[in-house]
Amino acid sequence: MFDLLIFVAIPYISIALALFVTPYRYLSGRLTWSAYSTQFLERKSLFWGSVPWHYGVVILLIGHAIGFLFPSAVQSLLSSMTRLFVMESIALGLGLLTLLGTFVLLFRRVFTGVRAVSNIADYIVLLLVLNQAITGVYMGIFARWGMEWYLHTAVPWLYSLLTFQPNVALVSGLPLAFKIHVLGAFLILAFLPFTKFVHFLFFPVGYLTEPPILYRWVKRRKA
């Protein structure tokens, strides 16, 4: 029952919410679409949290997507033990970057002036991302060669979801950390459409043609 919940029910519910709630938010509430800038409230820890977090998350997501879209090509790339070890080491390093960035951003939300403009959704998203970082790093250290078994278990299972013939047997025997990782990923997908972080689901192509926004401090002159 636990496996059916994680690998069948929650994925379909999450995908449905992302597909239907996101366009509704985009069309009905554009003013709530983007996250608010908090750089004026605190900028030092923002740099140390945001930069490693974005580098880690973006590259890892691209790696997951490439493995899903081109499993045969990735399998050929990882056929050498040396290449597999190098790629796994890079992935672990990116996971550690994500973990560091998430801790700093969560600390910033709780212990700085940013707390005044934060809501419960901000903390939930960060805690869900923290769960992904922790379980990902754990698997990178204690469940080695995850790239290989990802291609032979998780990828076929994901394809079975898309064809509406979910094959839970492919992933039911995997470690608990993997199941928590999958659960967290789909909870993020389900939760994002209801938050100001929904813009994560879209690549900002339009920003490439827009002029940069210039912020200036306004100071009153002394008499």
N, C-alpha and C positions, 0 to 999 in steps of 0.2 A: 504493500500500500504506500509506504514511504517513497519507494522508487517511482511509482506511478504518479504520485503528487509532484515530485521534483522533475521528472523527465517527460511528463505528458501534460498534466493539468496546468501547472504554473506556466510552462513555456507558451502554450496556446493562449491562455488568458493574457499574458504579458504582450505577446505579439498583437493580439486583438486591440488591447488598450493603446499600444503605440500607433497602430494603423488608423484608429478611428478618433481617439482623443486628440492626437497631435494636430491633424488638419483643422479640427474644430477650434483648438486654441489659437492656431495661426490665423484663422479667419475672423474670430470673434474677439480676441484679446491681444492685439499686437503690442499694446503698451506694456503688457506683462510678459512678453516673449523673451526678452533678454535679461541677463543678470545685471544688477546694479554695480557700478564701480565703487570699490571701497578703498581705493588707493590713497585718497585724501585723509582717511581716518588712520591708516597704518600702512606703511610701505616697506619697511625693512624686512620683516618676516614674510611679507607677500612675495618678495623676490626669491627668498630661499625656499618657499613652499611651492610657488606657482611654476617656476622654471623647471626644477627636477620633476615635478608632477606631470607637466605637459609633455616633456620629452619622454618620460617613462610610459605614460598611458598611450600617447599617440602611436609610438613605435610598436608597442606591444599589441595594440588593436590592429594595426596594419599587418603585423606578423600572424595574428590569429586569422585575419581575413584571407591572407595569401594562402595559408594552409587549408582553409575551407574551399577556396575557389580553385586552387591548383594543387591538389594533393599529390598527383603523380610527379609533377615537377619538383615539389618539395621533398618527396620521398627519394628521388634521384639525387638531390642535393645532399641529403643526410645519409646516403649510402656509405659514405666514408666515416669511420669512427672519429677521425680527427675533426672533420667538419661538424659532426654532431656535437662533439665536446665543445668546440668553439661557439657554435650557435647557442647551445644551452647556457654557456657561461655568459654570453652577451644578454640573453633573456633574463638570467638571474640578476645581473647587474641592473638592468632596466626595471626589474621588479623591486629591487632595493631602492632605486631612485624614486619610484612611485610611492613606496612605503614611507620614505623620508619626507617627501613632499606632502603626503596626506597627513602625517603626524603634525607637521608644521602648520598646515592650513587649519587643522582642527584646533590646535593650540591657539592659533590666531583668533579663531571664532569665539573661543571660550574666555580667553584671558586678556584681550585687548579691546579697544573701543569699537571694534567691528561687531561686538556682541550686541550693541544697541540697535543695529539694523539687521540683525539675523533673526530668522524664524525657525520653527521646528523642522521645516523641510530642508534647510541648509545643513542642519546637523544630521538628519537621516541620510541624506545623500553622501556626506563625508564618511559616516559610519559604514555605509554599504560599500563605498570604495575602499575603505580601510580593510574591511573583510576580504575583498578581492585581492588586495595587496598582500595581506598576511597569508591567506591560503595559497596564493600563487608562489610566494617565496618559500613557504613550507614545502610545497610539491617540488620546487626547484632544487631544494636541498635534500629532502628525504624520499622523494619519489622520482628518482633520476630517469633520464631519457623520456621525459614527458612529451617531447616533440614527436617521438616515434609512436607512442601509444595514443597520442592525440589524433594522429592521422588514421589509425586503424580502429579506433573506437568512437571518439567524439564526433569526428567528421561524418562517418557513415550514419551515426545516430541523428545528427542534424539534418542530413539529407532525407532520412526517413521521416522526420517531422514535417519537412516541406512537402513530401508526397502524401501526407496524411496516413502514413503507415508506420507509426512510431515503434521502433525496435528497441525496447528497454533492455533486452538481454545484452546488447552491445556494451552498455555502460553500468549495469547493475552491480557488477563485481569490482568496480573501481574503488579506490580509497575514499573514506568519508570526506577527506579534505577536498577531493574533486567534486563530490556531490554538493558540498557547501559552496564551493566556488561557482558551480553551475546555478545553484539556487540564488546566490547573490547577484549573478549577472542578469538573470531574468527579473529579479525584483527591481534592479536598477532600471531596466527597460520598461517595466510596468509603472514605476514611480515617476520617471522623468517627465512624462506628458503633463503631470499635474503641478510641476514646479517651474521656477524661472530658469532652470538649467536645461529646459527642453531644447534650446538652440544647439545643444551638443549633438543632436540627431541630424543636423544639417551642416553641409560644408558651406561656409560663407563665401560663395563665388562672387556675390555682388560687392563684397568689401574690397575686392581687387580694383574696382573702378571708382570707388568713392574716395574723396579727398580725406586726408588725415584730420582728426579732431585735435585742436590745439587748446590746451587748458592754460590759463594764466591766473596767478594770484593777484587779487585786487587789494591794495593797501592804501589806507587813508594817509594823506600827508599831514604832518603836524603843523599846527598854525604857527 
